[in-house]
Amino acid sequence: MELHPLKVFLAVASEKSFSRAAEKMHRTQPAISLAVQRLENELEEKLIDRSAKDLLLTDAGKVVLEYARRFENLEREMDTALSELRDNSTGRLTIGANESTSLYLLKHIQGYRRLYPKVKVQVRRSLSSRIPAQLVDGDLELGMLTYDPNDDRLVTQVIYTDRLAFIVSPTHRFAGRDSVTISELGMETFIAHNVVSPYRDIVIQEFQSHKVMLNMDVEMPTVETIRKMVQRNEGIAFLPRMCVEQELEQGTLREVRVQELHVERKIRLAYPARRTLSHAARAFLEVVIPVSAA
């Protein structure tokens, strides 16, 4: 089997469109359609349900898509390995992180790029819950996690300890307080992050245990939008402290301690246990771990 039809099928499945796949691969749409048909003929399976209005994969198509991704990852690993044989300072590094842990990576990537300017660094935004599987499948080389995956296929190391911070606007009635109790928060409007996380669950459980209403009347998709709404005094929020350090230093947000609530977040760097890391990934570990351990 040739790899090119698999690449074409991967593009079609990823773009959910023959025309967009053709644009991405700089081919004509008939050429893309023909490549997929040839792959179906070779495998003797229909991969795409052409009777559906939207592009849908058949069960066989879903299986082939998984293997096509693996082939693509193996090809990328091979290219990286060959590049490193020619020049040990080059290569490609792909790291998975969610929105908040991406912020923690910034200073490390800055230092890493100074040492290895030829290495191409890609940080992929991903849900923390999906990163372990992406590491095992080879979609990522390194991953940032805020929990222990308890997976013996992965190696994890704590590189930073963060905590949830209760933040308010400088004009909020709590802004001048050192601390508040949970019972004082029952009438407040919380700006919540609409991404499921264990830390959100901890906060909810703590309010429930104290029989205090947690009014999450507003939910936002990003940490940035939550920060802006709190700055405008549209509500209050719990956010990872590393995501608001700059605003706290500048005085555009205030942190107030909640007496009954202290939640730490262990930031872990994870990588596959049974796969040899590239030079680029090993070099990144050497940059990050000494700094965090100091």
C-alpha positions in Angstrom: 0.0 0.0 0.0 1.2 3.5 -0.9 1.2 6.2 1.8 -0.1 8.9 -0.4 -3.8 7.7 -0.6 -3.7 7.4 3.2 -2.5 11.0 3.4 -5.3 12.1 1.1 -7.9 10.3 3.1 -6.5 11.8 6.4 -6.8 15.3 4.9 -10.4 14.6 3.8 -11.4 13.2 7.1 -9.7 16.0 9.0 -11.1 18.8 6.9 -14.5 17.1 6.6 -14.6 18.2 3.0 -13.1 17.0 -0.4 -12.8 20.6 -1.6 -10.9 21.9 1.5 -8.7 18.8 1.4 -7.9 19.6 -2.2 -6.9 23.2 -1.2 -4.8 22.0 1.7 -2.9 19.5 -0.5 -2.7 21.8 -3.5 -4.5 19.3 -5.7 -7.8 19.3 -7.7 -10.9 18.0 -6.1 -11.3 15.2 -8.8 -7.8 14.0 -8.0 -8.6 13.9 -4.2 -11.8 12.0 -4.9 -10.0 9.5 -7.1 -7.3 8.8 -4.5 -9.9 8.0 -1.9 -11.8 5.8 -4.3 -8.6 3.9 -5.1 -7.9 3.4 -1.4 -11.4 2.1 -0.9 -11.0 -0.3 -3.8 -7.6 -1.5 -2.5 -9.0 -2.1 1.0 -12.4 -3.4 -0.3 -14.2 -1.2 2.2 -16.3 1.9 1.9 -14.6 4.6 4.0 -17.0 7.5 3.5 -20.8 7.4 3.7 -21.6 9.4 0.5 -25.4 9.2 1.2 -25.1 11.6 4.1 -25.4 15.3 3.7 -22.3 16.0 5.7 -19.1 14.0 5.3 -19.3 11.0 7.6 -16.9 8.1 8.0 -18.1 4.6 8.0 -16.9 2.2 10.8 -14.1 1.1 8.5 -13.3 4.7 7.7 -12.8 5.4 11.4 -10.4 2.4 11.7 -8.4 3.5 8.7 -8.3 7.1 10.0 -6.7 6.0 13.2 -4.0 4.1 11.4 -3.5 7.0 8.9 -2.7 9.2 11.9 -0.3 6.7 13.2 1.5 6.5 9.8 1.7 10.3 9.8 3.2 10.4 13.3 5.7 7.7 12.3 6.7 9.6 9.2 7.1 12.8 11.3 9.3 10.8 13.8 11.4 9.5 11.0 12.0 12.9 9.5 12.9 14.3 12.9 15.3 11.4 13.6 17.0 11.9 10.2 17.3 15.6 10.7 18.9 15.1 14.1 21.4 12.7 12.6 22.5 15.4 10.2 22.4 18.2 12.8 21.9 17.5 16.5 20.6 21.0 17.1 17.7 20.8 14.8 14.4 18.9 14.8 10.8 19.3 15.8 9.1 19.3 19.2 5.4 18.9 19.7 4.0 19.6 23.2 0.3 19.3 24.3 -1.1 21.7 26.9 -4.4 23.2 27.9 -4.9 27.0 28.0 -3.5 27.6 31.5 -0.5 25.3 31.3 0.4 26.8 27.9 1.0 30.1 29.9 3.5 28.3 32.2 5.4 27.0 29.2 6.2 30.5 27.8 9.3 31.2 29.9 10.7 27.7 29.3 10.1 27.9 25.5 11.8 31.3 25.5 14.9 29.8 27.2 14.8 26.7 25.0 14.6 28.7 21.8 17.7 30.7 22.8 19.7 27.4 23.1 18.1 25.6 20.1 16.9 28.2 17.6 16.7 25.7 14.8 14.2 23.4 16.5 10.6 23.9 15.4 8.4 24.1 18.5 4.6 23.5 18.3 2.4 23.8 21.3 -1.0 22.2 20.6 -3.9 23.3 22.7 -5.7 20.1 24.0 -7.9 19.1 26.8 -5.9 17.6 29.7 -8.0 14.5 29.6 -6.9 13.7 26.0 -3.2 14.3 26.4 -2.2 10.9 27.8 -3.8 9.1 24.9 -2.2 11.5 22.4 1.2 10.8 24.0 0.7 7.1 23.8 -0.5 7.2 20.2 2.5 9.4 19.1 0.5 12.5 18.3 2.6 14.4 21.0 6.1 14.0 22.3 5.6 15.8 25.6 2.4 16.8 27.5 1.6 19.2 30.3 -0.9 17.8 32.8 -2.6 19.1 36.0 -3.2 15.6 37.4 -1.5 12.3 37.7 -2.8 10.0 34.8 -1.8 6.8 36.7 -0.7 5.2 33.4 2.4 3.0 33.4 2.8 3.8 29.7 3.8 7.3 30.7 6.5 9.0 32.8 5.4 12.1 34.6 7.3 14.6 36.7 6.0 17.4 38.8 7.7 20.6 37.6 5.6 23.3 39.2 3.1 23.7 42.0 0.3 26.2 41.4 -2.8 27.0 43.3 -6.3 28.3 42.6 -6.7 32.0 43.3 -9.9 33.7 44.2 -9.8 37.0 42.3 -11.9 40.1 42.3 -11.9 43.5 40.6 -10.0 46.3 42.4 -13.4 48.0 42.8 -15.2 45.0 44.3 -16.3 45.2 47.9 -13.9 42.4 48.8 -10.9 44.1 47.2 -9.6 45.6 50.4 -10.0 42.3 52.4 -7.2 39.9 53.2 -9.7 37.0 53.5 -13.3 36.0 53.2 -15.4 33.0 54.3 -17.3 30.8 51.9 -20.5 31.8 53.5 -19.8 35.4 52.4 -19.7 34.3 48.7 -23.3 33.0 48.5 -24.7 36.2 47.0 -21.8 36.7 44.5 -21.9 36.0 40.8 -19.0 33.7 39.7 -17.6 33.7 36.2 -16.9 30.0 35.5 -14.7 28.2 33.0 -16.9 25.9 31.0 -14.2 23.3 30.7 -14.6 20.2 33.0 -11.7 19.9 35.5 -11.1 18.3 38.9 -10.5 21.7 40.4 -13.9 22.9 39.4 -15.4 19.9 41.1 -13.4 20.5 44.3 -14.8 24.1 44.5 -18.4 22.9 43.9 -18.1 20.2 46.5 -16.6 22.6 49.1 -19.5 25.0 48.6 -22.0 22.2 48.9 -20.4 20.9 52.1 -20.8 24.4 53.6 -24.4 24.6 52.3 -23.6 27.8 50.4 -25.0 28.6 47.0 -22.4 28.8 44.2 -23.9 31.1 41.6 -22.2 30.2 38.3 -24.6 32.3 36.2 -21.9 33.1 33.6 -19.6 30.6 31.9 -16.9 31.6 29.5 -14.7 29.5 27.2 -11.3 30.9 28.0 -9.3 32.2 30.9 -8.7 35.4 29.1 -12.4 36.2 28.9 -12.9 35.4 32.6 -10.1 37.8 33.5 -11.6 40.6 31.5 -15.1 40.1 33.0 -13.7 40.1 36.5 -11.6 43.2 35.8 -14.8 44.9 34.7 -16.4 43.9 38.0 -19.0 41.7 36.2 -18.4 38.9 38.7 -15.7 37.0 40.6 -13.7 33.9 39.8 -11.4 31.1 40.8 -8.4 30.9 38.4 -5.0 29.2 38.4 -2.7 31.8 40.0 -0.1 31.5 37.3 -2.7 32.8 34.9 -3.3 36.0 36.7 0.2 36.8 38.2 0.8 39.7 35.8 -2.6 41.3 36.5 -2.1 40.9 40.3 1.3 42.7 40.0 -0.2 45.5 37.9 -3.1 45.9 40.3 -5.8 45.2 37.7 -7.0 42.2 39.7 -6.9 41.5 43.5 -6.5 38.2 45.2 -8.4 37.4 48.3 -7.9 34.3 50.4 -10.9 32.1 51.0 -10.4 30.7 54.5 -11.9 27.3 54.0 -10.5 26.7 50.5 -6.9 26.0 49.6 -6.4 24.0 46.4 -3.0 23.3 44.9 -2.4 22.2 41.3 0.6 20.1 40.5 1.8 20.8 37.0 3.3 17.6 35.5 5.4 17.1 32.4 4.6 13.7 30.8 6.2 11.7 28.0 5.9 8.1 26.8 7.8 5.5 28.9 8.5 3.0 26.1 9.4 5.3 23.2 12.8 6.9 22.7 12.6 10.7 22.9 14.0 12.8 20.2 17.0 15.0 20.9 14.7 18.0 20.8 12.5 16.5 23.5 15.4 15.4 25.7 16.9 18.9 25.4 13.6 20.4 26.5 13.5 18.2 29.6 17.0 19.4 30.5 15.9 23.0 30.2 12.7 22.7 32.2 13.5 20.3 35.0 16.6 22.0 36.5 14.8 25.3 36.5 11.7 23.9 38.2 13.6 21.9 40.7 15.8 24.8 41.8 
